Amino acid sequence: MASPALRTPAAPSRPAPPPPARRARVTDLPEVRWAALAALAFLCAFPLDLAGAPAWAWGPLYAVCYAAGGWEPGLAGLQALRERTLDVDLLMVVAALGAAAIGQFLDGGLLIVIFAVSGALEALATRRTADSVRGLLDLAPATAVRLTAAGEETVAAAALAVGDTVLVRPGERLPADGTVLAGTSDVDQATITGESLPAPKAPGDEVWAGTLNGAGALRVRVDKEAGATVLARIVALVEEASATKAPTQLFIEKIEQRYSVGVVVATLALFAVPLAFGADFTETLLRAMTFMIVASPCAVVLATMPPLLSAIATAGRHGVLVKSAVVMERLGTVDRVALDKTGTLTEGTPRVTAVHGDPGALALAAAAELPSEHPLARAVVAEARARGLDIPEATDFGSVPGTGVRARVLGREVTVRRAAGEHTDTAVEVLVDGEQAAVLEFSDRLRDGAPEAVAALTRLTGTAPALLTGDNAGAAARVAREAGIADVRAGLLPQDKANAVREWEAAGGRVLMVGDGVNDAPALAAAHTGVAMGRAGSDLALETADAVVVRDELAALPAVVALSRRARRLVVQNLVIAGVCIGALVVWDLVGHLPLPLGVAGHEGSTVLVGLNGLRLLRDAAWRRATAE
């Protein structure tokens, strides 16, 4: 007799929804609040200043802008000075104050706002990623029901030891990685493997913490401690992969250090040397401050940002959310693409693709499956309705977790269960009065435009994309064949996907990883650039990815890569324009006498020029051209 704890309920339990993700509000971050205040004050002062209003009307507003946006980088710069380092943030604060000292409040305010907003966006991205990683741990339940000789006891999941036996009831999440000892059920393990369908579990099968149990009860032997579960390793892999981006940041900081030191030394020399030879103090100070303004990197910053921000805006209008200008630039450098299967190349929803045997058996199967909530059951009912079949009423419905359903339909006993034998995709057999009447095959339909997108990515990168999936080899091979992919790696766990990406990166490749599930997050983080599919994407995948395809249109992938390459070309053009203009103004100031108004006009003119050049990508024609490429 079956144990009462393992008795199958009369009807399957409705799965519990995943716990809500921990997410920080934008206003929780002080960097965002200060940047917003600085930007608001600047936007209020700017029109008053241009309109010729008295200084008392716009002066306090500029003061608020300088204070709100400049105090934090200024304080950080002073602290860095105590450690004998000089960063560009402090240089910008000094340049802004210098501009204000000679009456150029607008230039100084613009510098302050640019750097304050940039710092706020960086802080927000960092916090959101940390929140999503911590939220992943909520997938594993806090408590577990441990079975002992004395009966059941509820303990903390973290207190489970290897060898313990736990009871997992219908609709509960598994508390640990382990092996099924007793019971049968279907377990939704998409968070780990990315499979679109729940996997049948029986004694001897492996299960993972954080996966969702179906309609049957399971007794599971704990094989790994809490810190060693697959779910915990996903969190560790995401954090580890994110940390590998630090060397790039260190390189940027070195460039900032050298630039900052060079400008400060040049400014001090331009001020001190003439004074040592008896030059006029006021004239020398004015010349040094003019040099500080024309040598400031404001034009260089704007030379880089407008093309990238314009590309981001254009991509956003066409369903691709690129999270930062850095990401937009990196997209254009990828030379290899790795694609997940379920929910990325495919729609993620099973459909009946073939009915072998008696076509009338489909209506009987739909009648038996109608009370079930299983994804395959919904697919059978949907196919019967799509074919216009009448679905008769079923009685004596019964569910066998991990196996199928049975019911009486039109006086006949109908059983729908998983089909034995080898099948390319998932298959079930329909038994009528104990005799096989039909076999129904299911598959996850390829997304529209997938073969075209794969071909376009191959042309752009020079390398055919690879398929990385946790699904079975048969289903992966079919999808790859339909999409035109030759490199197929199936049956992968999250760490396997991440390791494959790391291998390509270690060989010098710049990998674009595209996925949608929690199981894709380590690979998304390890890749040079990660893109998530937005509609069905998990919270962790959306937060870990550098970009999100909101409408799940695969054609947008090659288009955004091509758009990024156009933006990079405009960045190079703008840097040349900005460099020539700044260099000319600096040389003029050093070897001649550059009037302050002309220096400001030249500096701002170069800024406007490169800005307008970058805004060319705002036009819809830019996306059409990228799509054609």
C-alpha positions as CSV (number, residue, x, y, z in Angstrom):
1,M,0.0,0.0,0.0
2,A,1.3,3.4,-0.9
3,S,2.4,5.7,1.9
4,P,-0.3,8.4,2.7
5,A,2.3,11.0,2.2
6,L,2.8,9.8,-1.4
7,R,-0.8,9.3,-2.3
8,T,-1.7,11.1,-5.5
9,P,-4.4,13.8,-5.0
10,A,-7.6,13.7,-7.0
11,A,-6.6,16.8,-9.0
12,P,-3.2,18.4,-9.6
13,S,-2.3,21.3,-7.4
14,R,-1.8,24.7,-9.1
15,P,1.9,25.5,-9.0
16,A,2.9,28.2,-6.7
17,P,4.1,31.3,-8.5
18,P,7.8,32.2,-8.2
19,P,8.7,34.5,-5.3
20,P,8.8,38.2,-6.2
21,A,12.3,39.5,-7.2
22,R,14.0,41.9,-4.9
23,R,14.2,45.2,-6.7
24,A,15.6,48.5,-5.6
25,R,13.5,51.6,-6.4
26,V,15.3,54.2,-8.5
27,T,14.7,56.8,-5.8
28,D,16.4,54.6,-3.2
29,L,19.8,55.5,-4.6
30,P,21.4,58.7,-3.4
31,E,23.3,59.1,-6.7
32,V,20.1,59.2,-8.6
33,R,18.5,61.8,-6.3
34,W,21.5,64.1,-6.5
35,A,21.8,63.7,-10.3
36,A,18.1,64.5,-10.7
37,L,18.4,67.6,-8.5
38,A,21.5,68.8,-10.5
39,A,19.8,68.2,-13.8
40,L,16.6,70.0,-12.7
41,A,18.5,73.0,-11.4
42,F,20.5,73.2,-14.7
43,L,17.4,73.0,-16.9
44,C,15.7,75.8,-14.9
45,A,18.8,78.0,-15.0
46,F,19.7,77.5,-18.6
47,P,16.8,79.3,-20.3
48,L,17.0,82.2,-17.8
49,D,20.7,82.6,-18.6
50,L,20.1,82.5,-22.3
51,A,17.2,85.0,-22.0
52,G,19.4,87.6,-20.3
53,A,17.7,87.4,-16.9
54,P,19.5,89.1,-14.0
55,A,22.1,87.0,-12.2
56,W,20.0,86.7,-9.1
57,A,17.4,84.7,-11.1
58,W,19.7,82.0,-12.4
59,G,22.8,82.3,-10.2
60,P,21.3,80.3,-7.2
61,L,20.0,77.6,-9.6
62,Y,23.5,77.1,-11.0
63,A,24.8,77.0,-7.5
64,V,22.4,74.2,-6.6
65,C,23.4,72.4,-9.8
66,Y,27.1,72.6,-8.9
67,A,26.6,71.6,-5.3
68,A,24.2,68.7,-6.0
69,G,26.1,67.2,-8.8
70,G,29.6,68.0,-7.8
71,W,29.9,67.4,-4.1
72,E,30.1,63.6,-4.3
73,P,32.7,63.3,-7.2
74,G,34.6,66.2,-5.6
75,L,34.7,64.5,-2.2
76,A,35.8,61.2,-3.9
77,G,38.5,63.1,-5.8
78,L,39.8,64.6,-2.6
79,Q,39.9,61.2,-1.0
80,A,41.7,59.9,-4.0
81,L,44.2,62.7,-3.6
82,R,45.0,61.4,-0.1
83,E,46.0,58.2,-1.8
84,R,48.1,60.1,-4.3
85,T,45.8,59.4,-7.2
86,L,44.0,61.9,-9.5
87,D,40.9,61.0,-11.4
88,V,38.9,62.7,-14.1
89,D,35.9,63.3,-11.8
90,L,37.9,65.7,-9.7
91,L,39.3,67.3,-12.8
92,M,35.8,68.0,-14.1
93,V,34.8,69.6,-10.8
94,V,37.8,71.8,-10.9
95,A,37.2,72.7,-14.6
96,A,33.5,73.5,-13.7
97,L,34.6,75.7,-10.8
98,G,37.2,77.3,-13.0
99,A,34.6,78.0,-15.7
100,A,32.4,79.6,-13.1
101,A,35.2,81.7,-11.8
102,I,35.6,83.4,-15.2
103,G,31.8,83.7,-15.7
104,Q,31.2,80.6,-17.9
105,F,28.5,79.1,-15.6
106,L,26.8,77.2,-18.5
107,D,29.9,75.3,-19.4
108,G,30.6,74.3,-15.9
109,G,27.0,73.3,-15.2
110,L,26.9,71.1,-18.3
111,L,30.1,69.2,-17.2
112,I,28.6,68.7,-13.7
113,V,25.3,67.3,-15.1
114,I,27.0,64.9,-17.6
115,F,29.1,63.3,-14.9
116,A,26.4,63.2,-12.3
117,V,23.9,61.5,-14.6
118,S,26.6,59.0,-15.7
119,G,27.4,58.1,-12.1
120,A,23.8,57.6,-11.3
121,L,23.2,55.2,-14.2
122,E,26.2,53.2,-13.2
123,A,25.0,53.0,-9.6
124,L,21.5,51.9,-10.6
125,A,22.8,49.2,-13.0
126,T,25.0,47.8,-10.2
127,R,22.2,47.7,-7.7
128,R,19.7,46.1,-10.0
129,T,22.2,43.3,-10.9
130,A,22.9,42.7,-7.3
131,D,19.2,42.6,-6.5
132,S,18.4,40.0,-9.2
133,V,21.3,37.7,-8.1
134,R,20.0,37.8,-4.5
135,G,16.5,37.3,-5.7
136,L,17.6,34.0,-7.4
137,L,18.3,32.5,-4.0
138,D,14.6,33.0,-3.2
139,L,13.8,30.2,-5.7
140,A,15.0,27.7,-3.1
141,P,12.5,27.4,-0.2
142,A,13.7,28.6,3.2
143,T,12.4,25.5,5.0
144,A,12.1,21.8,4.2
145,V,10.2,18.8,5.6
146,R,12.8,16.3,6.8
147,L,11.8,12.7,7.4
148,T,13.2,11.0,10.4
149,A,12.5,7.8,12.4
150,A,10.2,9.8,14.6
151,G,8.3,11.3,11.7
152,E,8.3,14.6,9.9
153,E,10.1,17.8,11.1
154,T,10.3,21.2,9.5
155,V,13.9,22.5,9.3
156,A,15.8,25.3,7.6
157,A,16.8,24.3,4.1
158,A,20.3,25.5,4.9
159,A,20.5,23.0,7.7
160,L,20.0,19.9,5.5
161,A,22.9,17.6,5.4
162,V,24.0,15.1,2.8
163,G,22.1,11.8,3.3
164,D,18.9,13.5,4.8
165,T,15.6,12.5,3.3
166,V,13.0,15.2,2.6
167,L,9.4,15.2,1.6
168,V,8.3,17.4,-1.3
169,R,4.6,17.8,-1.6
170,P,2.7,18.8,-4.8
171,G,3.3,22.4,-5.9
172,E,6.3,22.9,-3.6
173,R,9.8,23.8,-4.7
174,L,12.6,21.4,-4.0
175,P,14.9,22.4,-1.1
176,A,18.1,20.7,-2.2
177,D,19.9,18.8,-5.0
178,G,19.3,15.1,-4.6
179,T,17.9,11.8,-5.9
180,V,14.3,10.6,-5.8
181,L,13.8,7.7,-3.5
182,A,10.1,7.2,-3.8
183,G,7.1,8.7,-5.6
184,T,6.6,9.9,-9.2
185,S,5.8,13.4,-10.5
186,D,6.5,15.9,-13.2
187,V,9.1,18.6,-12.2
188,D,9.4,22.0,-13.8
189,Q,13.1,22.4,-14.0
190,A,13.3,25.3,-16.5
191,T,15.2,27.4,-14.1
192,I,18.1,24.9,-14.3
193,T,17.9,23.2,-17.7
194,G,15.7,25.6,-19.7
195,E,13.4,22.7,-20.8
196,S,10.0,24.0,-21.9
197,L,8.2,20.9,-20.5
198,P,8.1,19.5,-17.0
199,A,10.4,16.4,-16.7
200,P,9.0,13.1,-15.4
201,K,10.7,12.0,-12.2
202,A,10.7,8.5,-10.6
203,P,12.9,6.7,-8.1
204,G,16.6,7.0,-9.1
205,D,16.2,10.3,-11.0
206,E,18.2,13.4,-10.1
207,V,16.4,16.6,-9.0
208,W,17.7,20.1,-8.3
209,A,17.0,22.8,-5.6
210,G,14.7,25.6,-6.7
211,T,12.8,23.4,-9.3
212,L,9.0,23.2,-9.0
213,N,7.3,19.9,-8.2
214,G,4.1,19.0,-10.0
215,A,1.1,16.9,-8.9
216,G,2.9,14.0,-7.2
217,A,4.7,13.8,-3.9
218,L,8.4,12.9,-3.8
219,R,10.8,11.6,-1.2
220,V,14.3,12.9,-2.1
221,R,17.7,12.0,-0.6
222,V,19.9,15.1,-0.2
223,D,23.1,14.7,-2.2
224,K,24.6,18.2,-1.8
225,E,24.8,20.8,0.9
226,A,23.0,24.2,0.4
227,G,26.1,26.0,-0.7
228,A,27.0,23.4,-3.4
229,T,23.6,23.2,-5.2
230,V,23.3,23.9,-8.9
231,L,21.3,27.0,-8.0
232,A,23.9,28.3,-5.6
233,R,26.6,27.7,-8.2
234,I,24.5,29.8,-10.7
235,V,24.7,32.7,-8.3
236,A,28.4,32.2,-7.8
237,L,29.0,32.0,-11.6
238,V,27.1,35.2,-12.3
239,E,29.1,37.1,-9.6
240,E,32.4,35.6,-10.8
241,A,31.8,36.3,-14.5
242,S,30.7,39.9,-13.7
243,A,33.9,40.4,-11.7
244,T,36.0,39.4,-14.8
245,K,35.1,42.8,-16.4
246,A,37.2,44.6,-13.8
247,P,40.4,44.7,-15.8
248,T,38.7,46.8,-18.5
249,Q,37.6,49.3,-15.8
250,L,41.2,49.4,-14.4
251,F,42.5,50.2,-17.9
252,I,40.0,53.1,-18.2
253,E,41.0,54.4,-14.8
254,K,44.7,54.4,-15.9
255,I,43.8,56.5,-18.9
256,E,41.8,58.9,-16.7
257,Q,44.7,59.2,-14.4
258,R,47.2,60.1,-17.1
259,Y,44.8,62.5,-18.7
260,S,44.0,64.2,-15.5
261,V,47.5,64.6,-14.4
262,G,48.5,65.9,-17.8
263,V,45.9,68.6,-17.9
264,V,46.5,69.7,-14.3
265,V,50.3,69.9,-14.9
266,A,49.8,71.8,-18.1
267,T,47.4,74.2,-16.5
268,L,49.7,74.9,-13.5
269,A,52.7,75.3,-15.8
270,L,50.8,77.7,-18.0
271,F,49.9,79.7,-14.9
272,A,53.2,79.5,-12.9
273,V,55.9,79.8,-15.6
274,P,54.7,83.2,-17.1
275,L,54.3,84.5,-13.5
276,A,57.9,83.6,-12.8
277,F,59.0,85.8,-15.7
278,G,56.9,88.8,-14.5
279,A,53.7,88.3,-16.5
280,D,50.5,90.0,-15.4
281,F,48.6,87.9,-12.8
282,T,45.1,88.5,-14.1
283,E,46.0,87.9,-17.7
284,T,48.0,84.7,-16.8
285,L,45.1,83.4,-14.7
286,L,42.6,84.1,-17.5
287,R,44.9,82.3,-20.0
288,A,45.3,79.3,-17.7
289,M,41.6,79.0,-17.1
290,T,40.9,79.3,-20.9
291,F,43.3,76.4,-21.3
292,M,41.4,74.4,-18.6
293,I,38.1,75.0,-20.5
294,V,39.3,74.2,-24.0
295,A,41.3,71.2,-22.8
296,S,38.3,69.8,-20.9
297,P,37.0,66.4,-22.2
298,C,33.4,67.7,-22.6
299,A,33.7,67.6,-26.4
300,V,35.3,64.2,-26.3
301,V,32.5,62.9,-24.0
302,L,29.9,64.2,-26.4
303,A,31.8,63.0,-29.4
304,T,31.4,59.5,-28.0
305,M,27.9,59.6,-26.5
306,P,25.6,61.0,-29.2
307,P,26.1,58.2,-31.8
308,L,25.8,55.5,-29.1
309,L,22.8,57.1,-27.4
310,S,21.1,57.8,-30.7
311,A,21.7,54.1,-31.6
312,I,20.2,53.1,-28.3
313,A,17.1,55.2,-28.9
314,T,16.6,53.9,-32.4
315,A,17.1,50.3,-31.3
316,G,14.6,50.9,-28.4
317,R,11.9,52.1,-30.9
318,H,12.4,48.9,-32.8
319,G,12.1,46.5,-29.8
320,V,15.7,46.2,-28.5
321,L,16.6,47.7,-25.1
322,V,20.3,48.3,-24.9
323,K,21.2,49.1,-21.3
324,S,24.2,51.5,-21.8
325,A,26.4,53.2,-24.3
326,V,29.2,50.8,-23.4
327,V,27.0,47.8,-24.4
328,M,26.0,49.4,-27.6
329,E,29.6,49.9,-28.5
330,R,30.5,46.3,-27.5
331,L,27.7,44.8,-29.6
332,G,29.6,45.9,-32.7
333,T,32.7,44.0,-31.8
334,V,31.3,40.5,-31.4
335,D,32.7,37.8,-33.7
336,R,30.8,34.7,-32.4
337,V,27.1,34.1,-31.4
338,A,25.8,31.4,-29.0
339,L,22.0,30.9,-28.9
340,D,19.8,29.1,-26.3
341,K,17.0,26.9,-27.7
342,T,13.8,27.0,-25.7
343,G,12.3,30.5,-25.6
344,T,15.1,32.0,-27.8
345,L,15.2,30.1,-31.1
346,T,11.8,28.6,-30.3
347,E,8.6,30.1,-28.9
348,G,8.8,28.0,-25.6
349,T,5.3,26.6,-26.0
350,P,4.7,22.9,-27.0
351,R,2.5,22.2,-30.0
352,V,1.1,19.1,-31.6
353,T,3.1,18.6,-34.8
354,A,1.9,15.1,-35.9
355,V,-0.9,12.6,-35.2
356,H,0.1,9.1,-36.1
357,G,-2.8,6.6,-36.2
358,D,-6.5,7.2,-35.9
359,P,-7.2,11.0,-36.3
360,G,-10.3,10.6,-34.2
361,A,-8.2,9.7,-31.3
362,L,-7.2,13.4,-31.0
363,A,-10.7,14.4,-29.9
364,L,-10.8,11.5,-27.3
365,A,-7.3,12.6,-26.0
366,A,-8.4,16.2,-25.8
367,A,-11.5,15.1,-23.7
368,A,-9.3,13.2,-21.3
369,E,-6.7,16.0,-21.1
370,L,-9.2,18.8,-20.7
371,P,-9.2,18.8,-16.8
372,S,-5.4,18.7,-16.7
373,E,-3.1,21.7,-16.3
374,H,-0.1,20.0,-17.8
375,P,1.5,22.0,-20.8
376,L,1.1,18.9,-23.0
377,A,-2.5,18.6,-22.1
378,R,-3.1,22.2,-23.0
379,A,-1.4,21.6,-26.4
380,V,-3.6,18.6,-27.1
381,V,-6.8,20.6,-26.4
382,A,-5.6,23.5,-28.4
383,E,-4.8,21.3,-31.4
384,A,-8.2,19.6,-31.3
385,R,-10.0,23.0,-31.1
386,A,-7.8,24.4,-34.0
387,R,-8.9,21.4,-36.1
388,G,-12.6,22.2,-35.3
389,L,-13.1,18.9,-33.5
390,D,-15.9,18.4,-31.0
391,I,-14.5,17.6,-27.6
392,P,-16.9,15.2,-25.7
393,E,-17.4,15.2,-22.0
394,A,-15.1,13.0,-19.9
395,T,-15.8,11.3,-16.6
396,D,-13.8,9.4,-14.0
397,F,-10.8,11.6,-14.6
398,G,-7.6,10.4,-13.0
399,S,-4.0,11.7,-13.1
400,V,-0.9,9.5,-12.8
401,P,2.0,12.0,-12.0
402,G,5.0,11.4,-14.3
403,T,2.9,9.1,-16.6
404,G,-0.3,10.7,-17.9
405,V,-4.1,10.8,-17.5
406,R,-7.0,8.4,-17.9
407,A,-10.8,9.1,-18.2
408,R,-13.9,7.6,-19.6
409,V,-15.1,9.2,-22.8
410,L,-18.2,8.1,-24.7
411,G,-18.2,4.9,-22.7
412,R,-14.7,4.0,-23.6
413,E,-11.6,4.1,-21.3
414,V,-9.0,6.6,-22.7
415,T,-5.5,6.8,-21.4
416,V,-2.9,9.4,-22.6
417,R,0.6,8.7,-21.5
418,R,4.2,9.2,-22.5
419,A,5.1,7.1,-25.5
420,A,7.9,4.5,-25.2
421,G,10.7,4.2,-27.7
422,E,12.8,6.7,-29.5
423,H,11.3,9.9,-30.8
424,T,12.8,13.1,-32.2
425,D,10.6,15.2,-29.9
426,T,8.3,14.6,-27.0
427,A,5.5,12.1,-27.8
428,V,2.5,10.6,-26.1
429,E,0.4,7.6,-27.0
430,V,-3.4,7.5,-26.8
431,L,-4.9,4.2,-25.6
432,V,-8.5,3.4,-26.2
433,D,-9.8,0.4,-24.2
434,G,-6.2,-0.6,-23.7
435,E,-5.2,-0.6,-27.4
436,Q,-3.0,2.0,-28.9
437,A,-5.1,4.3,-31.2
438,A,-2.6,7.1,-32.0
439,V,0.7,8.6,-31.1
440,L,0.9,12.4,-30.8
441,E,4.2,14.2,-31.3
442,F,5.0,17.6,-29.8
443,S,7.6,20.1,-30.6
444,D,8.5,23.7,-29.7
445,R,7.9,25.7,-32.8
446,L,10.8,27.7,-34.3
447,R,10.4,31.5,-34.1
448,D,9.5,33.3,-37.2
449,G,12.6,34.6,-39.0
450,A,15.0,32.3,-37.1
451,P,16.8,30.9,-40.2
452,E,17.2,34.4,-41.7
453,A,18.5,35.8,-38.4
454,V,21.1,32.9,-38.1
455,A,22.2,33.5,-41.7
456,A,22.5,37.3,-41.1
457,L,24.5,36.8,-37.9
458,T,26.8,34.4,-39.8
459,R,27.5,37.1,-42.4
460,L,28.1,39.8,-39.8
461,T,30.5,37.8,-37.5
462,G,32.1,35.6,-40.1
463,T,31.3,32.5,-37.9
464,A,28.1,30.4,-37.8
465,P,26.2,30.7,-34.5
466,A,26.2,27.7,-32.0
467,L,23.3,26.3,-30.1
468,L,23.7,25.7,-26.4
469,T,20.7,24.0,-24.7
470,G,19.8,21.9,-21.7
471,D,17.2,20.1,-23.8
472,N,17.7,16.6,-25.2
473,A,19.8,15.9,-28.2
474,G,17.0,14.9,-30.5
475,A,15.0,18.1,-30.0
476,A,18.1,20.2,-30.2
477,A,19.1,18.6,-33.5
478,R,15.7,19.2,-35.0
479,V,15.6,22.9,-34.1
480,A,19.2,23.4,-35.2
481,R,18.5,21.8,-38.5
482,E,15.5,24.0,-39.1
483,A,17.4,27.1,-38.1
484,G,20.5,26.3,-40.1
485,I,22.9,25.7,-37.2
486,A,25.6,23.1,-37.4
487,D,27.3,23.5,-34.0
488,V,24.9,21.9,-31.5
489,R,25.6,21.2,-27.8
490,A,22.7,19.6,-25.9
491,G,22.0,18.4,-22.4
492,L,24.0,21.3,-20.9
493,L,23.6,22.5,-17.3
494,P,24.1,26.3,-16.6
495,Q,27.8,25.8,-15.8
496,D,28.3,23.9,-19.0
497,K,26.9,26.8,-21.0
498,A,29.1,29.3,-19.1
499,N,32.2,27.1,-19.6
500,A,31.6,26.9,-23.4
501,V,31.4,30.7,-23.6
502,R,34.6,31.0,-21.5
503,E,36.4,28.6,-23.8
504,W,35.5,30.8,-26.8
505,E,36.5,33.9,-24.9
506,A,39.8,32.4,-23.8
507,A,40.6,31.6,-27.4
508,G,40.3,35.3,-28.3
509,G,36.6,35.4,-29.3
510,R,34.1,38.0,-28.4
511,V,30.9,36.1,-27.8
512,L,27.3,37.3,-28.1
513,M,25.2,35.0,-25.9
514,V,21.4,35.1,-26.4
515,G,19.1,33.4,-23.9
516,D,16.0,33.8,-21.8
517,G,16.1,31.7,-18.6
518,V,17.8,31.6,-15.2
519,N,19.9,28.8,-16.5
520,D,21.3,31.1,-19.2
521,A,22.3,33.8,-16.7
522,P,25.9,32.5,-16.0
523,A,26.6,32.3,-19.8
524,L,25.1,35.8,-20.3
525,A,27.3,37.2,-17.6
526,A,30.4,35.4,-18.9
527,A,30.0,36.5,-22.5
528,H,31.5,39.6,-24.0
529,T,27.9,40.7,-24.5
530,G,24.6,39.1,-23.3
531,V,21.2,39.5,-24.8
532,A,17.9,38.3,-23.2
533,M,14.6,37.6,-24.9
534,G,12.2,39.9,-23.1
535,R,8.6,38.5,-23.1
536,A,9.3,35.2,-21.3
537,G,12.7,36.0,-19.9
538,S,13.4,35.4,-16.3
539,D,14.2,38.3,-14.0
540,L,17.8,37.2,-13.5
541,A,18.4,36.8,-17.3
542,L,16.8,40.3,-18.0
543,E,19.0,41.9,-15.3
544,T,22.2,40.0,-16.1
545,A,21.9,40.6,-19.9
546,D,23.4,43.7,-21.4
547,A,20.5,44.1,-23.8
548,V,16.9,42.8,-24.1
549,V,14.9,41.9,-27.2
550,V,11.6,43.2,-25.9
551,R,9.4,41.8,-28.7
552,D,11.3,38.5,-29.1
553,E,12.0,39.2,-32.7
554,L,15.2,37.4,-33.7
555,A,15.6,39.6,-36.8
556,A,16.4,42.4,-34.4
557,L,19.6,40.7,-33.3
558,P,21.7,41.1,-36.5
559,A,20.1,44.6,-37.0
560,V,21.3,45.9,-33.6
561,V,24.8,44.5,-34.2
562,A,24.9,46.3,-37.6
563,L,23.6,49.5,-35.9
564,S,26.3,49.2,-33.3
565,R,29.0,49.0,-36.0
566,R,27.6,52.1,-37.6
567,A,27.7,53.9,-34.2
568,R,31.3,52.9,-33.7
569,R,32.2,54.3,-37.0
570,L,30.6,57.6,-36.1
571,V,32.4,57.6,-32.8
572,V,35.7,57.4,-34.6
573,Q,34.7,60.3,-36.8
574,N,33.6,62.4,-33.9
575,L,36.7,61.7,-31.9
576,V,38.8,62.8,-34.8
577,I,36.7,66.0,-35.1
578,A,36.8,66.7,-31.4
579,G,40.5,65.9,-31.1
580,V,41.4,68.2,-34.0
581,C,39.3,71.1,-32.6
582,I,40.6,70.7,-29.0
583,G,44.1,70.3,-30.2
584,A,43.9,73.4,-32.4
585,L,42.4,75.5,-29.6
586,V,45.0,74.3,-27.1
587,V,47.9,75.1,-29.5
588,W,46.4,78.5,-30.2
589,D,46.2,79.2,-26.5
590,L,49.8,78.0,-25.9
591,V,51.6,79.7,-28.8
592,G,49.3,82.7,-29.4
593,H,46.6,84.6,-27.6
594,L,43.3,82.8,-27.7
595,P,40.5,85.2,-26.6
596,L,38.2,83.6,-24.0
597,P,35.0,84.1,-26.0
598,L,36.6,82.6,-29.1
599,G,37.9,79.7,-27.0
600,V,34.5,79.0,-25.5
601,A,32.9,79.4,-29.0
602,G,35.4,77.0,-30.5
603,H,35.0,74.5,-27.7
604,E,31.2,74.6,-27.8
605,G,31.1,74.7,-31.6
606,S,33.1,71.4,-31.8
607,T,30.7,70.0,-29.2
608,V,27.7,70.9,-31.2
609,L,29.3,69.6,-34.4
610,V,30.0,66.2,-33.1
611,G,26.6,66.1,-31.4
612,L,24.8,66.7,-34.6
613,N,26.9,64.1,-36.4
614,G,26.0,61.6,-33.8
615,L,22.3,62.3,-34.0
616,R,22.1,61.0,-37.5
617,L,21.4,57.6,-36.1
618,L,18.1,58.8,-34.6
619,R,16.5,58.5,-38.0
620,D,14.4,55.4,-38.8
621,A,16.5,55.2,-42.0
622,A,19.5,54.2,-39.8
623,W,17.6,51.1,-38.6
624,R,16.4,50.2,-42.1
625,R,20.0,50.5,-43.3
626,A,21.2,48.3,-40.4
627,T,18.5,45.7,-41.2
628,A,19.7,45.7,-44.9
629,E,23.3,45.2,-43.8
